[in-house]
């Protein structure tokens, strides 16, 4: 029986990085940072602050 391709979409949240502004999900922190810099440069969310 072939795997359902949707099974691969169920990524554990601990393995992904979610944009706090728009909830987009990225596979790496670098991808998330690049997205934030280009898409939300006016937003005042800084994930580096404690």
C-alpha positions in Angstrom: 0.0 0.0 0.0 1.6 3.3 -1.0 2.2 6.0 1.6 -0.2 8.9 1.7 1.8 11.9 0.5 0.0 14.0 3.1 1.8 12.0 5.8 5.0 13.9 5.0 3.3 17.2 5.7 2.8 16.4 9.4 6.0 17.9 10.6 6.6 18.0 14.3 6.6 21.6 15.4 9.9 21.0 17.3 11.5 20.4 13.9 10.2 23.5 12.3 10.5 27.3 12.7 7.2 29.3 12.7 7.1 33.0 11.8 5.6 34.8 14.8 4.1 37.4 12.5 2.3 35.3 9.8 2.6 31.7 11.1 4.5 30.6 8.0 6.6 27.4 8.7 10.2 27.0 7.7 12.6 24.1 7.8 15.5 26.0 9.1 16.1 29.1 11.3 18.1 30.7 8.5 15.1 30.4 6.2 12.9 31.9 8.9 15.3 34.8 9.4 15.6 35.5 5.7 11.8 35.5 5.4 11.4 37.8 8.4 14.0 40.3 7.0 12.3 40.5 3.6 8.7 40.1 4.5 8.4 41.7 7.9 11.2 44.3 8.1 8.8 46.8 9.6 7.5 44.5 12.3 8.9 45.1 15.7 9.5 41.4 16.6 13.0 40.5 17.5 13.4 36.8 18.3 17.0 37.3 19.6 15.8 39.2 22.7 15.0 37.2 25.8 
